Structure formats: structure tokens, C-alpha cells
Amino acid sequence: MIALLRGGLELAYEESGSGIPVLMVHGFPHNRTLWEGQINGLSNYAHFVAPDLRGFGGSTSAGPFSLDQYADDLASFLDSLELQRVVVCGLSMGGYIAFAMLRRHRARIRALVLADTRATADTAEAREQRMRLIALVEEQGVDALAERQVRASVGRSTFEQRPQLTERIRRMMSSAPAAGVVGALRAMAERPDSSALLGTIDVPTMVVGGLEDEITPPDELRLLAESIPRSRLELLERCGHLCPMERPAAFNHVLGEFLGTLLYD
């Protein structure tokens, strides 16, 4: 499906289920297929909407690209579907966008799921690494970036035991438009530190991630959860940074349980 937004922006999306609306925000360099296990496996629990962000999947590839712009795009997307307050579930870069939505569209957020993400800004070293990745994409294409990124994106168990899934993730990354990849890298490098927001979050929040995550390690996720007043932490075994794809049943279990608690909130 395609949502036509202001300025001619088109966001491709999937939708399933009914009940509590849940906005699924993918990471980098992903698309909405990241959430196939949730769209197909949890439709009895809630109303899921999973868009491709600007510059990814089947959505418009043109900029501007920034976390604030992604957040504004998603607010307009919710308007197009006549959804007022939603659970925002963001993975990695999707978590950064969730923090931008907190700053700009807080009234739209009923609850938060922060998956394999962090609130801090990039270090100088991390920004330099993003600039190197931009140069790599501009010189060798997105395939080269996908080859470099895929190993760190999955847990050791997945990489060693599930080559077909690892290859599927690599293909998802390789399919990203170069303009969207470069724009997202710059947006993440320029993002503000959101640490000061954490203590102000007053909606139910779940922090979830893989115990084998090398990008946002478990200790970092524990600190994130401890900084948010109404939060719970779920760490999943045998998966890494892309736990919704690596262990969809385990992810669905904790997400479904969390969504169930919102019925009484």
C-alpha cells in the first residue's frame, strides 16, 4: 500500500490486525520487511502499520533527510490513516526517530518499544565511521555497505547457524536506494543527544534487544531502561541487533505481553 503525504511524499507500508495501533519504525539500512514476523504473527493482538521510511524500500527517495524530518513524515503518515495515538516501536535508527517524535509529536505516543537502540549522540569516532561509509557507498555502491554491515547486525548464533537468514538480511540491506542510505547516515551523524529526554518519558516503555548484540550491547540497553521511569527490559537469547528477524517468536512473545498490559493502563 502507498500513503500519499504532503509535498508529494509517498510512503509504502504494510498494515494488519485491529485494536491498539502500533507504528513499526525500521532501522538502517532496512525497510518494512524487517517486521514481517510481527505483521504476520501478531495481527490478533493489535493494529500494526509498518512504513518504509523516506529513502528506503518503496517510499520516495528524495530528501531532506534528518531525524526530525523522519518524525514529521511519520506524524503525517499517521494523519493519513486517521490514527491519533499509537505505540511507537523503533529499532536502532527507528529508536532515534522515536526520540525525535517525543520531542516533536509527544501527544501522538501512547507507549514506546525501544529495540536495540541508544539515546546518546554519535561519538566523534562514530561520526567519522559514518562518513567513511558514505564514501564507500558513493564509490562502490550499497552492496559494499551491506557486505560490511551484515555481520555486526546479527548475533553470533544467527551468523553461524542460519546462513539463509543472514543472506536474506544482506539482500534487504543491498536493496536500499543509495540516496536514502547516504541521507540516513548523515542524519544519524547529526542527531542530538536524547539522554535528557529519558527521565521525562511518562508512557509505558519496553526496552528490548538481543543478548548477542554487538552494536548496542546488553549493558547499554540495561542503562537505557534504568533511565526511563515506567520501563521494562527484555533481553532475548541467541540473537543480536536484529532480534525481530532473528527470533520473531521470542520478540512477538514479549511484545504481545507488553501490548496486553496497555489494555489496563
N, C-alpha and C positions, 0 to 999 in steps of 0.2 A: 504494500500500500504506500501511497505517497501523500504527504501533507504539504499543501502549498501555503507558505507563510508570507509575511510582509517582505516587500522588496524582491519578490520572485524566488525566494529561497525554497527549495524542495528538500524535505526530509523523508527518506524512505524509512518504513517502520513495520514491525510485526505487532500484532495485538491478539490477546487470547484471554479467556476467562471472564469472570464477573465478580463484583464485590469491591473490596478495598483496592483503589487504584495504586499501582506500583510502577514507577518510572525507572527503567533499567538503563544505566548510562555506562557504555563500554569504555575500555581503556585504550591504550596506544600500543601499536597501530592496528586496532581491531575494528570490528563492525558488529552489527546486531546479532550475527550468528554466534557470538560469544555466549549468548543467553539461550541458545536452543534448548538446553536441558531444563531450563526453568520455564520457558514459554510452553514447552510440550509437557512438562512434568508437574506443574503447579497450577494449572488452569482452574482446578476445583477450589483453590484457596483464595484467589484474588484476581483482579483485572490487571493484566500485565501489558505494558506498552514498552517496546524496545526500539528506539530510533537509531539510525545511523547518524552520528554527529556530522556537522558541516565538514566536508572534505574527506569523508570516509564512506565506504560501501556504495549505496545507490543514491546518496544525497549530493546536493550541489557542492562542487569542489572549490568554488570561488571564496576568497576571504571577504572581510577581515577575519583573522584568526587570533583569538585571545580567550582566556578562561571566562572573562565577563561576557564575551560575545556568545560563547557556547551556552552559558547560563541563560542569556536573554533569548537565544534561539529556542531553548527548551521551554521557557515560560510561554513563548508564542505558540510552540507546539502544543502545550497543554491547553491553551486557549482554543486552538483549532479543534481539539477533541472535547471541549467543554468540561475539562477536568480542573477543579479548583484546588484541592489539597491532595497531595499524593505522598506516598512513601517513596523517597529517593534512594535508590540502590546504585552506588557508583563504585566501580573497580578501578584502582590505580589512578590514571588520569581522570576517570569518572568520579573518583573521590575528590580530586582537586576542584572539579566542576561543581560537585555538591557543596563544597565550601563557598564557592562563588555564588551559588544560589542562596546560601544562607545570608550572605552579605547583601544580595540584591533583591531576592524574592522570598524572604523568610516565611511570609504568610502562606506560601504555597506548600510548605513542607509539614507533613503530618508526623513523619518519623524518618529515621535515617538508617541505612545499611552501608557501612564503610568497609569495603572489601580490599584487602591488600593495598593500602594506601597510607599516606602520611600527611600531616598538617604543615610541616616545615617547608620553607622555600628551598630551592636548589642551593647547594654549596657552590663556591667558585669552581671547584673541580667538576661538579656535576654539570654546570653550565658549559664549561669547556668541552666536556664529553658530548653534550647535545650539539654544539657547533661542529664537532668532528663528524657526528652522524649526519648532519645537514650536508656537509661536504661530500660524505660518502654517497648519499642519495643523489646529489647533483652530478657526481662524477660516474657512479656505477649503477644507479637505479635502486628501486625499492627492494628488489630481490636480494641485493647485497646486505641491506639492513636487516631483512628478515632472517637471513642465514646467521647473522651475528646475534640477533636478539633472541632467537627461539630457545637456545639452551638455558639462558637465565630465566626465561619466562615460565618454565615448568620445573616441577620438583625432580629430584634425583630418581625417585621411583618411577615417575612417568617417563622420563628420558630413557631409562634403562629397560623398562618393561613394556612400554606402549609406543612403539615407533610409528604406528599408523596415526595415533592421535597427535604425536609430535609433528608429523608431516602435515596433518590437517591444519594445525595451528600455524605452521610455516606458510602454507598456502593462503590462509586468511590474511596474514601479515603482508605477504607479497602482493595481494590484490589491492592494497591501499593506493589511492592516487598520490603521486609524488607531491603535488601541491598541498594536499591535506597533511601529509607526513611532515613536510618542512614547516608548514604553518603551525602544526601542533607542537613540534619540537621548540620552536621559538616561543610559543605561548607558555609552555611549561617552564622554560628557562626564565621567563619574565614574571612568573607568578609570585604573588606576595606570600609572606609567611602567614598562615592561618591559625597559628597556635593560640593567639589571644581569643579566637572565636570559641575555643573548645569549652571553656568554663561557662559560656553563655548559652550553650545548646540546651534547650529546655523541652525537647521532644524525645520520646523513646529512641534509643540508638543501639544498634548492634555493630560491633567491630568483628570482622571475620577474616580469616586468612589461613594459608597453608603453613604447616609446621616446617616444610622444606623450602619456604620462600626465601630466595637469596636477595631479592630486590627490596622488599620490606620485611625484614626478619621478625620472628615472633616477639622478641623483646621490644621492638619498636611498636608493634601492634598492642602489646600489653600497656605500654606507656600512653598510647593514644586512648585506649579505653579508660584508663585510670584518670585521664584528664577531662572526661565528659561525665557530667553528673548522673544522668539516667542511662547508663550504658551497660551492656553485657558483652563479654568476649567469648568468641568461639574459634578455637584453633583446630584445624582438620588435619588428620594424619595422611601421609602418603600423597601429598600434593604440594605444589609451590604457588607461584604468583597468579596462576590462572585456575584457582580452585573450582570455580563454577563449571569449567570444561573438564578438568582433570577428575573431579569426583562429584558429578552432578547430583547423585542421590544423597550424599552426605551434605552438600550445600543446600539442597532442597529441604532436607530434614530440619536444619537449624533455621532456615529462612521461613519455612512453613510454621514452625513453632513460634518464631518471633511475630509473624503476622497474626497468629492466633491470639497472642497477648494483647494486640491492639484492639480487639473487639471489646475488651473490658477497660480500656484506657479512657 
